[in-house]
Amino acid sequence: MEFRKIGIATCVGLLSESRKLGKILRNHGFEVFGTTCKCGEQKKESIGCSAECNDAGLNMCNPILQAKILNKEKTDLNIVTRLCVGHDRMFYKYSDAPVITTVVKDRVLGHNPVAAIYQLDSYYKKLGNDSDELK
């Protein structure tokens, strides 16, 4: 597909992993651009959120700005790494380049949502879920 410029849109919670991904891509000759979900430093209180919302951080996520930043760099392909559900959708909508997702955000299952499906015949079966109903 002749992609040369790769964008990475990441959650700050996976910044270290995204940096490692960027290093791998650079080592394979790609030009890499990254942006985190908290770009723009927009305070939650600026849109009417109470101070209680700050328990999860002072700034809100900005997936549209992430897409616009990578659009400005004219990336050929963008990679989403653990954006929140809904935030990823907004990023896809505003990205000029095609988008793939490498990590789906799922704190409960260690960012591996398919793990619950893998457990239907073992751990979850012991909890009284009958996986035969799904066959």
C-alpha positions, 0 to 999 in steps of 0.5 A, spaced: 500 500 500 506 504 500 504 507 506 510 511 509 507 516 514 504 512 520 500 516 525 499 513 532 493 516 536 493 513 543 490 513 550 495 516 555 494 510 559 498 506 553 503 511 552 509 507 553 507 501 549 505 506 543 512 509 544 515 502 543 510 501 537 513 507 534 520 505 535 518 499 531 515 502 525 521 507 525 526 501 525 522 499 519 523 505 515 516 509 517 516 516 519 511 516 525 507 521 528 503 520 535 498 524 539 495 522 546 488 523 548 489 529 552 492 533 547 489 540 547 489 540 554 481 542 555 479 542 562 473 538 564 470 544 568 470 548 561 464 544 559 460 544 566 463 538 569 464 538 576 470 538 580 468 531 582 470 529 574 477 531 576 478 524 579 480 521 572 484 527 570 483 535 569 483 534 562 478 531 557 480 527 551 480 530 545 479 524 539 477 530 534 483 534 535 488 527 535 485 526 528 486 533 526 493 533 528 495 527 524 491 530 518 495 536 518 501 531 518 498 528 512 499 521 515 498 515 510 495 510 515 493 512 522 493 506 528 489 507 534 492 504 541 486 504 546 482 510 545 475 509 549 469 506 545 466 512 542 472 516 542 475 511 537 469 512 533 470 520 533 477 519 531 475 514 525 470 519 523 475 525 523 481 522 520 483 523 513 487 517 513 485 509 513 485 507 521 486 500 524 486 499 531 491 495 535 489 495 542 482 495 544 481 499 551 478 494 556 481 495 563 477 489 566 481 484 561 487 487 560 485 490 553 484 483 551 476 483 550 476 476 547 478 473 553 471 473 556 469 469 550 475 464 551 473 463 558 466 461 556 468 453 556 472 454 562 472 459 568 465 462 566 462 456 565 463 454 573 460 461 574 453 458 572 453 460 564 452 455 560 456 456 553 452 451 550 446 456 549 451 460 545 452 454 540 
